[in-house]
């Protein structure tokens, strides 16, 4: 799917619609992994904010660049999913860096939805079932969003 977003609000809406679709899908054997990629400032965190809001998370979402990962509990209405895990791989050099924080266990648990910013930096540990979201600049306010 390809989308053209002309504002932060539109990017958040696209992400929210996608989150609602994921939350209504039947979980597989593993976590639902969404791999976000795009240049600095493309809108990966904005996309994550819209995604989280659609799942009922009221906390302000910021990129976990220095802590690497933040975990948010989902409301009962999103069962069987229980957690949204937000990972920022910007400072990492490969998937082994994520293994130290237990990402493999998180990916093996089907109650998790995992969003990974800068996923291309840890592509060696991404599951084949990961959904790829590529965001690119068109101009100052416009973004192309590809959900593969």
C-alpha positions as CSV (number, residue, x, y, z in Angstrom):
1,X,0.0,0.0,0.0
2,X,1.2,3.5,-0.8
3,X,0.0,6.7,0.9
4,X,0.8,10.3,0.4
5,X,0.7,12.3,3.7
6,X,0.7,16.1,3.5
7,X,0.9,16.7,7.2
8,X,1.8,15.3,10.6
9,X,-1.9,14.8,11.2
10,X,-2.4,12.8,8.1
11,X,0.7,10.6,8.9
12,X,-0.8,9.9,12.3
13,X,-4.2,9.1,10.8
14,X,-2.6,6.6,8.3
15,X,-0.7,5.0,11.2
16,X,-3.8,4.9,13.3
17,X,-5.8,3.2,10.6
18,X,-3.0,0.7,10.2
19,X,-2.9,0.1,13.9
20,X,-6.6,-0.6,14.1
21,X,-6.2,-3.1,11.2
22,X,-3.3,-4.9,13.0
23,X,-5.2,-5.0,16.3
24,X,-8.2,-6.7,14.7
25,X,-6.1,-9.3,13.0
26,X,-5.6,-12.8,14.4
27,X,-2.1,-13.1,16.0
28,X,0.2,-15.5,14.5
29,X,2.7,-17.7,16.4
30,X,5.0,-14.7,16.8
31,X,4.7,-11.0,17.7
32,X,3.4,-8.6,15.1
33,X,6.6,-6.8,14.1
34,X,6.5,-3.5,12.2
35,X,9.8,-2.4,10.8
36,X,10.0,1.4,10.2
37,X,12.6,2.9,8.0
38,X,13.3,6.3,6.5
39,X,15.7,9.2,6.7
40,X,16.2,11.3,9.8
41,X,13.1,13.5,10.3
42,X,11.0,11.4,7.8
43,X,8.3,10.7,10.3
44,X,9.0,7.3,12.0
45,X,8.2,8.6,15.5
46,X,5.2,10.5,14.2
47,X,3.9,7.3,12.7
48,X,4.5,5.5,16.0
49,X,2.6,8.2,17.9
50,X,-0.4,7.8,15.6
51,X,-0.2,4.0,15.9
52,X,0.0,4.1,19.7
53,X,-2.8,6.6,20.1
54,X,-5.1,4.4,18.0
55,X,-4.3,1.6,20.4
56,X,-5.5,3.7,23.3
57,X,-2.1,4.7,24.7
58,X,-2.5,8.1,26.2
59,X,1.2,8.7,27.1
60,X,3.2,11.1,25.0
61,X,5.3,8.9,22.7
62,X,8.9,9.9,22.2
63,X,11.6,7.9,20.4
64,X,13.5,5.7,22.9
65,X,16.9,6.6,21.3
66,X,18.9,6.3,24.5
67,X,16.9,3.7,26.4
68,X,16.4,1.6,23.2
69,X,13.0,0.3,24.2
70,X,9.7,1.3,25.8
71,X,6.9,-1.0,26.5
72,X,3.2,0.1,26.8
73,X,0.4,-2.0,28.1
74,X,-2.7,-2.2,25.9
75,X,-6.3,-2.0,27.1
76,X,-8.3,-5.2,27.4
77,X,-10.3,-4.3,24.3
78,X,-7.2,-5.0,22.1
79,X,-6.9,-8.6,23.3
80,X,-5.3,-10.9,22.4
81,X,-2.6,-8.2,22.0
82,X,-1.3,-7.0,25.4
83,X,1.7,-4.8,24.7
84,X,3.1,-2.3,22.3
85,X,6.9,-2.4,22.3
86,X,8.6,0.6,20.8
87,X,12.3,0.2,19.8
88,X,14.7,2.7,18.4
89,X,17.7,1.1,16.7
90,X,19.4,4.3,15.5
91,X,22.5,3.8,17.7
92,X,22.8,0.1,17.0
93,X,25.1,-1.7,14.6
94,X,23.2,-4.9,14.3
95,X,20.6,-7.3,15.8
96,X,23.0,-8.6,18.4
97,X,22.8,-5.3,20.2
98,X,19.0,-5.9,20.6
99,X,19.5,-9.4,21.9
100,X,21.0,-8.0,25.1
101,X,17.6,-6.4,26.0
102,X,15.6,-9.5,25.3
103,X,14.1,-8.7,21.9
104,X,14.1,-12.3,20.8
105,X,11.8,-13.3,23.7
106,X,9.5,-10.3,22.8
107,X,9.3,-11.4,19.2
108,X,8.5,-14.9,20.2
109,X,5.4,-13.8,22.2
110,X,2.3,-13.3,20.1
111,X,0.7,-10.9,22.6
112,X,3.2,-8.2,21.5
113,X,3.1,-5.6,18.7
114,X,6.6,-4.3,18.1
115,X,7.5,-1.2,16.2
116,X,11.2,-0.8,15.4
117,X,12.5,2.6,14.2
118,X,15.6,2.4,12.1
119,X,14.8,-1.3,11.4
120,X,17.3,-1.5,8.6
121,X,20.1,-1.4,11.2
122,X,18.9,-4.6,12.8
123,X,17.5,-6.3,9.7
124,X,19.5,-9.5,10.5
125,X,17.0,-10.3,13.4
126,X,13.8,-9.2,11.8
127,X,11.3,-12.0,11.2
128,X,10.3,-12.8,7.7
129,X,6.7,-11.9,8.7
130,X,7.7,-8.3,9.6
131,X,5.6,-5.6,8.0
132,X,7.9,-3.0,6.4
133,X,6.9,0.6,6.6
134,X,9.1,3.0,4.5
135,X,8.7,6.7,4.9
136,X,10.3,9.1,2.5
137,X,10.4,12.9,2.2
138,X,8.7,14.5,-0.8
139,X,9.0,18.0,0.5
140,X,9.1,19.8,3.8
141,X,5.6,18.7,4.8
142,X,4.8,15.8,2.4
143,X,5.8,12.2,2.9
144,X,5.3,9.0,1.0
145,X,4.5,6.1,3.2
146,X,4.8,2.5,1.8
147,X,3.4,-0.3,3.9
148,X,4.7,-3.6,2.5
